[in-house]
Amino acid sequence: MNENNNRVNKSVINWFPGHMAKTYRLLKDEIKNIDIVYELVDARIPKSSKIKDIDNLIKDKLRILIMTKSDLCDLKVTKKWVKFYEEQGYKVLLVDLKNEASYQEIIKYTHELTKDIQIKRQEKGLKGKEIRALVIGIPNVGKSTLINKLTKRKSANVENRPGVTQHLTYLKTNAGIIVLDTPGILWPKIDNETIALNIASTGGIKKEVLNIDEVCVYILNFLYQNYPSLLKEKYDIINNDVEDMYRVIAKKIGAIKNDEVDYYRVSMKVYNDIITEKIKGITFDIWE
Ligand code: G4P
């Protein structure tokens, strides 16, 4: 069934470095002008979507760890991750970027955290400044959504392709904050297969480069182990044999002919059910 079992890892590792190095260099130059960094992670994968070597770039800049997609995660598990990061000194906001209130929360917290910058300016007789923010994170964590909404930009033309961050400009918001117009797209260190599969399962890797069967088998096994009632509710699956699972889903969606299962269709169905938010309430980074 799996033509190329290593495709997830290999593609991820080979696909990003050039792009990442360029973005990294640009941001390294620009970071001195930044007052606050919005580091975005996906609340379903608070560990896997975190860029590990980001501290060298951000150094001592103020930072908010924004966990997006709170509406899609398993709050019970993700809140443990929130606590974990808070205990390490992070300022964390768990948000749903589809909800207006989240933006007010981000703006309010930004002003709270940058109060000292403004006080220092006042003491020097300077007027208050607009706070310069940088949005950073791996693909698909909501960077463009956040930038577009904060700056009321209509088009979502923040692209994920190499070179796009070459011309750095800032966009105004009407909240005393200006945002770097293109986000810092960086990649986490994929040092194990689970991280790659977690990112793949939540839509962070283009499906064209994925071995979709491998991702689906991972999702089904993960659900069986961690969310069995969800598996039962969505697909009527009650046992953990992968072949059986495929067969049950294939029957449900008519992807079986002459007793032959169309594995690809089943895999796409499961993958898309997560991507299109038909299956939610899952956090892939388990808390142990
Ligand atoms: P990126 O720039 O970091 O790559 O991410 P982007 O903003 O493009 O967001 C990726 C997808 O995640 C978008 O969906 C976006 O709407 C969705 N998204 C972002 N934040 C949240 C959140 O907090 N909750 C939920 N449920 N979804 C969120 P899309 O289908 O690719 O685009 P669209 O059709 O929504 O525009």
Residues whose N, C-alpha, C, O or C-beta is under 5 A from the ligand:
A	BS01	G4P	T68 K69 S70 D71 V95 D96 L97 K98 I138 P139 N140 V141 G142 K143 S144 T145
